[in-house]
Amino acid sequence: MHLAQNKERERFIDENLRRVYEETVDEGIPDKFTELLNKLKEQERENGASK
C-alpha cells in the first residue's frame, strides 16, 4: 500500500508541475521586457554603426 501511495503522490506532483510549466509558457513575454529588449537592440545598432 505504501508503494501505491508514493506512486499516486508522484503522479500528482508530475501533473501539477506540467500544468504550472504550461501556464508559464503560455504567459509569453511581458510588454516591459519586450520594450527593454528592443531598446537594447537599438543601442547595439547605434554603437555598431559608430565603430
DSSP file (Angstrom, degrees, kcal/mol; ACC not computed):
  #  RESIDUE AA STRUCTURE BP1 BP2  ACC     N-H-->O    O-->H-N    N-H-->O    O-->H-N    TCO  KAPPA ALPHA  PHI   PSI    X-CA   Y-CA   Z-CA
    1    1 A M     >        0   0    0      0, 0.0     4,-2.0     0, 0.0     5,-0.2   0.000 360.0 360.0 360.0 -37.2    0.0    0.0    0.0
    2    2 A H  H  >  +     0   0    0      1,-0.2     4,-2.0     2,-0.2     5,-0.2   0.893 360.0  51.7 -61.2 -40.3    2.9    2.4    0.8
    3    3 A L  H  > S+     0   0    0      1,-0.2     4,-2.2     2,-0.2    -1,-0.2   0.892 107.7  51.9 -64.0 -40.0    4.2    1.9   -2.7
    4    4 A A  H  > S+     0   0    0      1,-0.2     4,-2.1     2,-0.2    -1,-0.2   0.880 108.5  51.2 -64.6 -38.4    0.8    2.8   -4.2
    5    5 A Q  H  X S+     0   0    0     -4,-2.0     4,-2.4     2,-0.2    -1,-0.2   0.900 109.7  50.1 -65.6 -40.3    0.6    6.0   -2.2
    6    6 A N  H  X S+     0   0    0     -4,-2.0     4,-2.6     2,-0.2    -2,-0.2   0.908 110.3  49.8 -64.3 -41.6    4.1    7.0   -3.4
    7    7 A K  H  X S+     0   0    0     -4,-2.2     4,-2.4     2,-0.2    -2,-0.2   0.909 111.0  49.4 -63.0 -41.9    3.1    6.4   -7.0
    8    8 A E  H  X S+     0   0    0     -4,-2.1     4,-2.4     2,-0.2    -2,-0.2   0.911 111.4  49.2 -64.6 -42.5    0.0    8.5   -6.6
    9    9 A R  H  X S+     0   0    0     -4,-2.4     4,-2.7     2,-0.2    -2,-0.2   0.923 111.0  49.9 -61.7 -44.5    1.9   11.3   -5.0
   10   10 A E  H  X S+     0   0    0     -4,-2.6     4,-2.8     1,-0.2    -2,-0.2   0.909 111.1  49.0 -61.2 -43.1    4.5   11.2   -7.8
   11   11 A R  H  X S+     0   0    0     -4,-2.4     4,-2.5     2,-0.2    -1,-0.2   0.916 111.4  49.8 -62.5 -43.4    1.7   11.3  -10.4
   12   12 A F  H  X S+     0   0    0     -4,-2.4     4,-2.0     2,-0.2    -2,-0.2   0.923 113.2  45.9 -61.1 -46.1    0.0   14.3   -8.6
   13   13 A I  H  X S+     0   0    0     -4,-2.7     4,-2.6     2,-0.2     5,-0.2   0.928 112.4  50.9 -63.5 -46.2    3.3   16.2   -8.5
   14   14 A D  H  X S+     0   0    0     -4,-2.8     4,-2.3     1,-0.2    -2,-0.2   0.924 110.6  48.6 -57.5 -47.2    4.1   15.4  -12.1
   15   15 A E  H  X S+     0   0    0     -4,-2.5     4,-2.2     1,-0.2    -1,-0.2   0.905 113.5  46.5 -61.9 -42.4    0.7   16.6  -13.3
   16   16 A N  H  X S+     0   0    0     -4,-2.0     4,-2.6     2,-0.2     5,-0.2   0.881 110.8  51.6 -70.9 -38.2    0.9   19.9  -11.3
   17   17 A L  H  X S+     0   0    0     -4,-2.6     4,-2.4     2,-0.2    -2,-0.2   0.919 111.6  47.9 -62.7 -42.6    4.5   20.6  -12.4
   18   18 A R  H  X S+     0   0    0     -4,-2.3     4,-2.7    -5,-0.2    -2,-0.2   0.914 111.8  50.1 -62.8 -42.9    3.4   20.1  -16.1
   19   19 A R  H  X S+     0   0    0     -4,-2.2     4,-2.3     2,-0.2    -2,-0.2   0.931 112.3  46.1 -62.2 -47.1    0.4   22.4  -15.5
   20   20 A V  H  X S+     0   0    0     -4,-2.6     4,-2.2     2,-0.2    -1,-0.2   0.907 113.2  50.5 -63.9 -41.5    2.4   25.2  -13.9
   21   21 A Y  H  X S+     0   0    0     -4,-2.4     4,-2.5    -5,-0.2    -2,-0.2   0.940 111.5  47.4 -61.3 -47.8    5.1   24.9  -16.7
   22   22 A E  H  X S+     0   0    0     -4,-2.7     4,-2.1     1,-0.2    -2,-0.2   0.887 111.7  50.4 -62.8 -39.8    2.4   25.1  -19.5
   23   23 A E  H  X S+     0   0    0     -4,-2.3     4,-0.9     2,-0.2    -1,-0.2   0.902 111.3  49.1 -64.2 -40.4    0.7   28.1  -17.8
   24   24 A T  H >X S+     0   0    0     -4,-2.2     4,-0.6     1,-0.2     3,-0.6   0.912 111.3  48.4 -66.0 -43.6    4.1   29.9  -17.5
   25   25 A V  H >< S+     0   0    0     -4,-2.5     3,-0.8     1,-0.2    -1,-0.2   0.889 108.8  54.7 -63.6 -39.4    5.0   29.2  -21.2
   26   26 A D  H 3< S+     0   0    0     -4,-2.1    -1,-0.2     1,-0.2    -2,-0.2   0.705  92.9  72.8 -68.6 -20.1    1.6   30.4  -22.3
   27   27 A E  H << S-     0   0    0     -4,-0.9    -1,-0.2    -3,-0.6    -2,-0.2   0.841  86.5-162.0 -65.2 -32.7    2.0   33.7  -20.5
   28   28 A G    <<  -     0   0    0     -3,-0.8    -1,-0.1    -4,-0.6    -2,-0.1  -0.238  36.1 -38.3  78.4-172.9    4.5   35.0  -23.0
   29   29 A I        -     0   0    0      1,-0.1     5,-0.0     2,-0.0    -4,-0.0  -0.746  65.5-113.8 -91.1 131.3    7.0   37.8  -22.6
   30   30 A P     >  -     0   0    0      0, 0.0     4,-2.1     0, 0.0     3,-0.3  -0.300  23.4-119.2 -62.1 148.0    5.8   40.8  -20.6
   31   31 A D  H  > S+     0   0    0      1,-0.2     4,-2.7     2,-0.2     5,-0.2   0.881 112.5  54.7 -56.4 -42.5    5.5   44.0  -22.7
   32   32 A K  H  > S+     0   0    0      1,-0.2     4,-2.2     2,-0.2    -1,-0.2   0.886 108.4  49.0 -61.9 -38.2    8.0   45.9  -20.5
   33   33 A F  H  > S+     0   0    0     -3,-0.3     4,-2.4     2,-0.2    -1,-0.2   0.903 110.8  49.9 -67.8 -40.8   10.6   43.2  -21.1
   34   34 A T  H  X S+     0   0    0     -4,-2.1     4,-2.2     2,-0.2    -2,-0.2   0.910 110.3  50.9 -62.9 -42.6   10.0   43.3  -24.8
   35   35 A E  H  X S+     0   0    0     -4,-2.7     4,-2.2     1,-0.2    -2,-0.2   0.912 109.8  50.1 -61.1 -43.0   10.4   47.1  -24.8
   36   36 A L  H  X S+     0   0    0     -4,-2.2     4,-2.3     1,-0.2    -2,-0.2   0.911 109.7  50.5 -62.4 -43.3   13.7   46.7  -22.9
   37   37 A L  H  X S+     0   0    0     -4,-2.4     4,-2.3     1,-0.2    -1,-0.2   0.902 109.8  51.0 -61.7 -40.8   15.0   44.2  -25.4
   38   38 A N  H  X S+     0   0    0     -4,-2.2     4,-2.2     2,-0.2    -1,-0.2   0.899 109.5  50.1 -63.8 -40.9   14.1   46.5  -28.3
   39   39 A K  H  X S+     0   0    0     -4,-2.2     4,-2.4     2,-0.2    -2,-0.2   0.910 110.6  49.8 -63.7 -42.0   15.9   49.4  -26.6
   40   40 A L  H  X S+     0   0    0     -4,-2.3     4,-2.3     2,-0.2    -2,-0.2   0.900 110.1  50.4 -64.2 -40.7   19.0   47.2  -26.1
   41   41 A K  H  X S+     0   0    0     -4,-2.3     4,-2.3     2,-0.2    -1,-0.2   0.910 109.9  50.9 -62.8 -41.7   18.9   46.1  -29.7
   42   42 A E  H  X S+     0   0    0     -4,-2.2     4,-2.5     1,-0.2    -2,-0.2   0.911 109.3  50.4 -62.7 -42.7   18.6   49.7  -30.9
   43   43 A Q  H  X S+     0   0    0     -4,-2.4     4,-2.8     1,-0.2     5,-0.2   0.907 108.9  52.1 -61.8 -41.5   21.6   50.7  -28.7
   44   44 A E  H  X S+     0   0    0     -4,-2.3     4,-2.4     2,-0.2    -1,-0.2   0.918 110.0  48.8 -60.2 -43.7   23.6   47.8  -30.2
   45   45 A R  H  X S+     0   0    0     -4,-2.3     4,-1.9     2,-0.2    -2,-0.2   0.920 113.1  47.4 -62.0 -44.0   22.8   49.0  -33.7
   46   46 A E  H  X S+     0   0    0     -4,-2.5     4,-1.3     1,-0.2    -2,-0.2   0.908 114.2  46.0 -65.3 -42.5   23.8   52.6  -32.9
   47   47 A N  H  X S+     0   0    0     -4,-2.8     4,-0.5     1,-0.2    -1,-0.2   0.852 111.9  51.8 -69.6 -35.0   27.0   51.5  -31.2
   48   48 A G  H >< S+     0   0    0     -4,-2.4     3,-0.5    -5,-0.2    -1,-0.2   0.856 108.5  51.2 -68.9 -35.0   27.9   49.2  -34.1
   49   49 A A  H 3< S+     0   0    0     -4,-1.9    -1,-0.2     1,-0.2    -2,-0.2   0.782 107.6  52.9 -73.8 -27.4   27.3   52.0  -36.7
   50   50 A S  H 3<        0   0    0     -4,-1.3    -1,-0.2     1,-0.2    -2,-0.2   0.555 360.0 360.0 -87.2  -6.4   29.6   54.4  -34.8
   51   51 A K    <<        0   0    0     -3,-0.5    -1,-0.2    -4,-0.5    -2,-0.1   0.471 360.0 360.0 -80.9 360.0   32.6   52.0  -34.7
